[in-house]
Amino acid sequence: MSRNSKLISENLREEIAKELGVYEQVKQDGGSWGNVSSKDCGNIVSKAIEIANRSVENK
């Protein structure tokens, strides 16, 4: 996720990772997202897009 990490704020990424149960792995790895699977990263991005779409719809 480091390549596009600027597209999603760190706070939002952490919040979604906690919701999806991925953040514990990140914490265990000292804050590194390197060992998070591609599938989990994809799920985080999908959730962020869903949140963004809801935000646009509510405006």
Rosetta constraint file for C-alpha pairs under 8 A:
AtomPair CA 1 CA 5 HARMONIC 5.67 0.50
AtomPair CA 1 CA 33 HARMONIC 6.70 0.50
AtomPair CA 1 CA 34 HARMONIC 7.45 0.50
AtomPair CA 1 CA 41 HARMONIC 6.73 0.50
AtomPair CA 2 CA 33 HARMONIC 7.43 0.50
AtomPair CA 2 CA 34 HARMONIC 7.94 0.50
AtomPair CA 4 CA 8 HARMONIC 7.77 0.50
AtomPair CA 5 CA 9 HARMONIC 7.38 0.50
AtomPair CA 5 CA 10 HARMONIC 7.68 0.50
AtomPair CA 8 CA 12 HARMONIC 6.58 0.50
AtomPair CA 8 CA 13 HARMONIC 6.23 0.50
AtomPair CA 8 CA 48 HARMONIC 7.58 0.50
AtomPair CA 9 CA 13 HARMONIC 6.14 0.50
AtomPair CA 10 CA 14 HARMONIC 6.07 0.50
AtomPair CA 11 CA 15 HARMONIC 6.09 0.50
AtomPair CA 12 CA 16 HARMONIC 6.13 0.50
AtomPair CA 12 CA 48 HARMONIC 7.74 0.50
AtomPair CA 13 CA 17 HARMONIC 6.05 0.50
AtomPair CA 13 CA 44 HARMONIC 7.02 0.50
AtomPair CA 13 CA 48 HARMONIC 7.84 0.50
AtomPair CA 14 CA 18 HARMONIC 6.09 0.50
AtomPair CA 14 CA 23 HARMONIC 6.59 0.50
AtomPair CA 15 CA 19 HARMONIC 6.29 0.50
AtomPair CA 16 CA 20 HARMONIC 6.16 0.50
AtomPair CA 16 CA 44 HARMONIC 6.15 0.50
AtomPair CA 16 CA 47 HARMONIC 7.13 0.50
AtomPair CA 16 CA 48 HARMONIC 7.53 0.50
AtomPair CA 17 CA 21 HARMONIC 5.96 0.50
AtomPair CA 17 CA 22 HARMONIC 4.89 0.50
AtomPair CA 17 CA 23 HARMONIC 4.87 0.50
AtomPair CA 17 CA 44 HARMONIC 6.50 0.50
AtomPair CA 18 CA 22 HARMONIC 5.93 0.50
AtomPair CA 18 CA 23 HARMONIC 4.89 0.50
AtomPair CA 18 CA 24 HARMONIC 7.42 0.50
AtomPair CA 20 CA 44 HARMONIC 7.77 0.50
AtomPair CA 22 CA 26 HARMONIC 6.94 0.50
AtomPair CA 22 CA 36 HARMONIC 7.49 0.50
AtomPair CA 22 CA 40 HARMONIC 7.28 0.50
AtomPair CA 23 CA 27 HARMONIC 6.21 0.50
AtomPair CA 24 CA 28 HARMONIC 6.14 0.50
AtomPair CA 25 CA 29 HARMONIC 6.24 0.50
AtomPair CA 25 CA 35 HARMONIC 7.90 0.50
AtomPair CA 25 CA 36 HARMONIC 7.34 0.50
AtomPair CA 26 CA 30 HARMONIC 6.52 0.50
AtomPair CA 26 CA 31 HARMONIC 5.06 0.50
AtomPair CA 26 CA 32 HARMONIC 5.60 0.50
AtomPair CA 26 CA 33 HARMONIC 5.69 0.50
AtomPair CA 26 CA 35 HARMONIC 7.65 0.50
AtomPair CA 26 CA 36 HARMONIC 7.23 0.50
AtomPair CA 27 CA 31 HARMONIC 5.06 0.50
AtomPair CA 27 CA 32 HARMONIC 7.53 0.50
AtomPair CA 29 CA 33 HARMONIC 7.74 0.50
AtomPair CA 29 CA 35 HARMONIC 7.75 0.50
AtomPair CA 36 CA 40 HARMONIC 6.44 0.50
AtomPair CA 36 CA 41 HARMONIC 6.71 0.50
AtomPair CA 37 CA 41 HARMONIC 6.25 0.50
AtomPair CA 38 CA 42 HARMONIC 6.01 0.50
AtomPair CA 39 CA 43 HARMONIC 6.21 0.50
AtomPair CA 40 CA 44 HARMONIC 6.25 0.50
AtomPair CA 41 CA 45 HARMONIC 6.28 0.50
AtomPair CA 42 CA 46 HARMONIC 6.05 0.50
AtomPair CA 43 CA 47 HARMONIC 6.12 0.50
AtomPair CA 44 CA 48 HARMONIC 6.19 0.50
AtomPair CA 45 CA 49 HARMONIC 6.19 0.50
AtomPair CA 46 CA 50 HARMONIC 6.20 0.50
AtomPair CA 47 CA 51 HARMONIC 6.21 0.50
AtomPair CA 48 CA 52 HARMONIC 6.15 0.50
AtomPair CA 49 CA 53 HARMONIC 6.06 0.50
AtomPair CA 50 CA 54 HARMONIC 6.26 0.50
AtomPair CA 51 CA 55 HARMONIC 6.20 0.50
AtomPair CA 52 CA 56 HARMONIC 6.28 0.50
AtomPair CA 53 CA 57 HARMONIC 6.17 0.50
AtomPair CA 54 CA 58 HARMONIC 6.20 0.50
AtomPair CA 55 CA 59 HARMONIC 6.63 0.50
